[in-house]
Amino acid sequence: MTECKSRNLPRFGSLDELVKFFETHDLGEYWTDMPEAHFEVDIKRKTHLFALDTELANTLTEIAKNREISSETLINAWLKEKIQEQI
């Protein structure tokens, strides 16, 4: 079994240079030079998925495009309206 030999990570003047470099190089060869990342994830919004009939989804998408809004925005607005009618 061969060991992964770590190489020194070159310095980059921009993020684009870094991306281009790793398009042709193996990240594993530079793993020990990578800085440790610390971050927290705080998810407050939940996404709920619902199945839609294909024809209905296509129609909704077309209407949303015509209004220059996302399908999600259109669906949420229409559902809020319908719910308000029921209250």
BELCOR-V505282 format. One record per pair of residues at least 6 apart in sequence whose C-alpha atoms are under 6 Angstrom apart, sorted by the first residue. I is the first residue (numbers start at 0). J is the second residue. Records with the same first field share a line. If there is no record, write none. Layout:
# BELCOR-V505282
I = J ; J
This chain:
# BELCOR-V505282
5 = 28 ; 29
6 = 28 ; 29
8 = 29
11 = 17
60 = 70
63 = 69 ; 70
